Structures are given as structure tokens and as C-alpha cells.
Amino acid sequence: MQMLSIESTSGSERPFAEFLATRLKTDGCTVQTFEVGDGTLNLLFSWGTPEIVFCTHMDTVPPYIVPNTEKMENGDMKITGRGSCDAKGQIFSQYSACVELEKRGCSGFGLLLLSGEETGSFGAKAFVNQWPGAKYVIVGEPTDGAMVSASKGTKSFALTFRGKSFHSGYPEMGESAVEKFVDFMNKLRSADFPIDPVLGNTTYNVGKLVSDNPQNILSDCLKCRVYFRTTFASDKIVEEWMSSLEGVEVEAFGGDTPMHYTTLEGFKRKTVAFGSDTPRLTNFENKILCGPGSILVAHRDEENILLSELQEGMDNCIRFYEMLKEKK
């Protein structure tokens, strides 16, 4: 509840990081802070020399939502508020596991807390040049406690449609950028991207849609962003399809490729369609993606997590540590 009471919307998470650097320090760990370069911080808590690193992010999406608790009929506790599952609930479970491992006399693990995940993984991109890395990273995101076997990739594009402004009573004398956008959307809806046997369909979303023309004047310019969730089968095809468009200016911003992840026996498994810092953490040999809570409530006004899910997340982290230590 202390963590949830501190707003840490992307870009303004530095005070939260400074709070955690003090609040989470134990007698058995060291704390390192790393400047990301945009005013935010990354944190690394180390118990010995980490070979296994638990990792999640400190920033949250807007708007800030005040936390609350609700006692359930079955005796469980529902915790609400921004970040309750994405990703302060992850911090709570992973840190609780670290404290328990310290009590058991374990070492060789760490807790990495990153900034800027929600807006482009800026903390993760900086961290790969700030620390040499380790054998395993266990990234906490809301996966319903299941180990992720594969995740979709992302591809982002900025589009600009040019028209010719004219009185809307005489549209034949001008050229509407809005009509060009509509033609593009019809083409995109009919695009035959392949269905992947592991990750399924390719999806997309349109955002930052802007056309400032008055209602009685044809639009001379419309701009938007298109964000794809790609699969192993479609990742390259989407790039090629977008680069082949005519009559529109396309700026590619790249993104992440679809990924396979390390999984362990005895855990639920699933694929996911959301992104995370994981692909950017190239200084780790093996990547695991797993955490408590549901992605279906993340980023929503009703974001929440159960106390029992946080406990399960902690228990899973301890099991991961024990199983990975045996793999040495």
C-alpha cells in the first residue's frame, strides 16, 4: 500500500525509485542506482553476485488511481489502484521472495527495477550498457502465474496522408487526406497476414489520429500511428507490407520481434500478446516471463490483484530460484 500510494506515471517515477532504494534495502544486499538519461533511475539490489535476477518495472500508465482494499467473502483480499498488478504487485512478490531467500541464507540473486517500460523500455535499453548481465532474468508481468512460452512482437509506424484543402461543398476541386486514410484502413482490414500456429493472428491498433481541418474544409493532412502485434509468421511480412504502401508517407519506428522464453517443468504455460522489457534485456542468457495478476485488468480503471495471487507470485519466484540453482 505504501508503493501504491506513490504516483509513478511513466516519466515521473524517480521519487518512487528513490523511495524504493531506501525502503527495500536489507542487511544482506547492496543497492546500485543507474541514471537512465531522461531523469529516471534503474535500481539493482544484489545478494552476492547475481546469477539469477528478478526484474520488473516501476512506472505505471496514467491516470493515477488511489489504492484501496476489499475483503472477499472467501477471506482473500482484493487490492485495487494503479500499479496493483502492473507492476507494483510484481515488485511486492519478487521482493518478498528475495527477503525469504535471504532468511534462508541463499545468495547469488538480485532484484532489478527498471524505469520507462510502458513508454518504450527506456530503462531496459539503458541497463544493457550499465551492467554486464547474468545467466537468468525472471521478468514479472501479469501472466496469471503462468510461465510464458512465447510472446508477440511489436512494430510501430507513423503515417502521414497528404491532401488538398478546399471548400467541402466542392470536394471535386480538392483532395481529402481523410478519404486517403479511409482507403488505407480498408486495405489494412483486408490484408491477409498469415496465421501463426503458436501466436495466432496479427493484430493492430491506430492511435494519435489528428486532422485539424474545419468541418467544412477538406483535410489537407492527416497523421496517425499504427501499432502492430506481430507473430513469428508475420513479423517480417508486416514490415514489407507497410514499406510497399503508395500515396502515404511511412516512418518506421521498429519494435520487438516475437520471442520464445525459457520455461520450467511443473508450471502452467501460455502465450501472450503484450510487450515487456524482456526482449531488450540482451545482457541475460536466459529469459523467463511470469508473474501474478491478470493482463485483462492492467491499464484499466478497475486494475486489481488478490493477496493470494501475490503470495503465489512470491512462492513461484522461490521455486524458480531453487530449480535454476539445481541446473548449474
N, C-alpha and C positions, 0 to 999 in steps of 0.2 A: 504494500500500500504506500510505503514511502516512495518507491520508484514511480509508481503510477501518479503520485501527487505532483511530480516534477514534469512539466511540459518539455518534450524533446523533439518537437517537429523538425523534420529534416532542415539542416542549415543552422539550427539554434540549439543543438544538442550538447554544446561544450559544457555548460553548467551542470548538466546531468552527468557527463563523463567525469568532471571534477568531483562531484559528489560520490560517484562510484569508486573512484581511485582511493578515496579515504574510507568509505563505508565498507567496502568489500575486502580491505586489507586484513590478512590474518598473520599470526606469528610465524606461520610456516611458509609464507610466499613472499616473493618480491613483486613489485609493481613497476612497469615501464609505461611511459606515455610517449606517444608519437604524434607529431603535428601532421595533419593531413595536407595542409596547404591552403585550405579555404576557411580557416578559423576554427575548425573542429579537431577533435582528438581521437586517436585509437588508443586502446588500453590493452596491455598484456600482463596477466597475473601468472606467475610461474612457480610451480612447486618442483624444485630441482631443474634439470634440463629437460624441457618438454619434448617428448616423442609423440604424445597424444594430446591434441589441443581441441578443447570445446570452444565453439565460436558462434556468436550471433551478433545482432546489430542493436545499436542504442537509439537510432532515430525512428520516428513514427510518422505516419501520414497525418495531414490535417483533416478535420479540425481537432483541437484538443477536447477530450471528453473527461469530465471529472469521474474518478473511480468510485465504486460502491460495492457492497457485498450483499448477498441474498442467501439466506439459509434455505436449503432444499428440503423437501419432505422426506427424502431418504437419508438425511443427515449430512449430505455433501454441502459444499459452499460454492456458490457462483460468484466469481469476481468479474466486475464489469469495468469499462473505462478504456480509453485509448492506450494501446500497447499491452492490454491484458494478455493477449495471446501472441501478438506480433509487434514487438518481440520481447517485452519485458518479462512475460511469463517464461520465455526461453532462458533469459538471464537468470531468473529465480531458480529454475530447475537445474541448470548447469552449475550455477554457483553452489547450490545446496549439495550437489554431487561432489564438487571439489572439497567442500568443508568436510563431508563424510569421509572421503578418501584420505584427507589429511589426518583425521582422527584415527584412521586405521593404519597410519604410518606409511602410506603409499607416497610415491614421488614419480617424477618423470611425466608430469602432465601440466596443462596450462588452460587458462580461460582468456580467449581473445574477444574483445568487444570492439566492434567497428562502427564508424560513422557513415552516414550517407548512402545506406543500402537502398532506400526507397527512391532515390533520385539519380541513380547511376553507379552505385557501388564505388563511390569515390574513396572511401576508407580502405576498401579491399585493394583497389588499384594502387594506392599509395603503399600499403603494407607489404606488398610483394617485394618492394625495393628497400624496405626498412628492416627486415628480419630474414634470416636465412631459410626459415621454414622447418618442417618436421615430417615424420613419416605419415601421420594420420591427422586429419582435421574432421571434426564432427560438428556440422553446421546445424543449428537449431532454427527450424521454421515450423509453423503449424502443419503437421502431416498426420494428425490423428494418432500419433505414436507409432506410425508405420515407417519402416525404412524405405526410402525412395530408391527404386531400381533405375529409373530414368526420368529425365525432365525435358520438357520442350525448350527450344531455343527462342531467341527474340531477334527481330530485325526492325529497325526504325527508319522511317523516311519522311522528309519534309517535301511537300508538293506545292507548287505554285502554278495556278491556272491564270493565263492572261486573256483579257477580253478587250472590247472597245466600248467605252461609255457612250450611251445615247439615251434619249428620251424613251421611256418604256412604252409609249403609245406607238412608236415606230421601231419595233425591235429589228426589222429587216435592215435598218440603217446602221445597227451596231453589232456587237458580238458579246454574248453573255458568258462571263467566266463561270457563273453558277451552272449554266447548261453544260459546260465542259466538265465540271465536277460531277454532275449527274451522269454524264456519259461514262466517266471513269468508274463511278460506283457500280453502274450496270455491268461494265466489263469485269470488275473485280468480283462481283457476286457470281458471275458465270464462269470464273476461272476454274479450271479443272486440276487443282493441285492434288497430287497422289495421296491416298490414304495409307498411313504408316501402320504396319502390323503391331508395333509396340506403342506408339504415341497417338495413333488415330488421326483425326482431321487437323488441318491447318486452319487457324482462326485469325481474325484481325479486328482492330478497333480504330476508329477515326476520332481524333481529338484536336484541340486548338484550332477549331474551324472558324475562320474570320473572313468576312466580306463586308466592308464598311460602306457599301453603296446605299444611297437612299432608296426607298421602296419604289420610287417612280423613275429611277435611273438604272440602266443596265450595269451590272458589275463589270468593272474593268480588271479586277484582280481578286482572286480567292486563294487563301492559303490554308493548309491543314497539315496534320501529321497522321501517318498511318503506321500502326504498330502491330506487327505480326507475331504470332506464337507458332513457331515452325517445328517440324519433325525431322527425323533422320532422313526421310524420303524427300522432304520439300525444302530444306534449308537453302540449298544452292539454287533450286528452281525459282524460289521466291525472288532472290537477288536478280537472277537473269530476267524474270518476268517484269520486274519493276524497271530494270535498265532498258528494256525494249519498248517502253511506252513512248508514244509520239503525241505532240501537242500539249505537253506538260513538262515543267521543269522539276527534276527529281534530284534531291540531295540525300545521299545515303549516310546514315549515322552508325551503321554496323549494329552490333549486338552480340549476344552469346549464341554459340552453337548448341544443339541438343547434346545431352550428356548421359552417359551411364555412370552409376555410382557403385561403390563397394557396399555389399550387404552381408549380413551375418546370419547364420542358422538360428532358428528359434524365434524370429521376429516376423510380424506382419510385413508385407511388401506391397508397394503401389507405385504407379507412375503419377507425375504431377504436371500441371500446365503452367505453373507460376515460376518466376525467376527468383534468384537469390544471389548472394555473394559468392557462392561455391565455385562457379566457373572461373572467377577472377583470382582465386587463391591458388595460383600456379606454383607456389613455393612449397606445396604439400604433395607428397607422392600419392596418397590415397584419400579419397573424399567420401564422407558419409553425410547423408542429409536425412534428419529425423528430429521430430520434436512434438511436444504436446499441443493440443488445441486444434481447431478446425480453420482451414483457409476460407471456409464459406462464411465465417463471421469476421474475419480480418478485414480491416479498412471500412467496416460498416459501423453505423451508429450503435448497433447492438453488440459490438465486439465483446467477447467474454471468454472465460476459461473456468473450468472446475478445479477445486482444490485437489480432487482425486487425480485429475489429469496432470497437475504439476508434480504430484507425488510419483506418478508413473514415469514422467519425464526424468525425474531425478534417478529413479531406480534403473531406467534404461541406460542412462549415462554411466552409472556404476558398472552395469553389466558390459557395456561397450569397452570400458577401460580394462576390466578383468579379461575379457575374451581377446582383446587386441594385445595385451601383455603376453598372453599364452602363445600368440602367433610368432613371437620373436624367435 
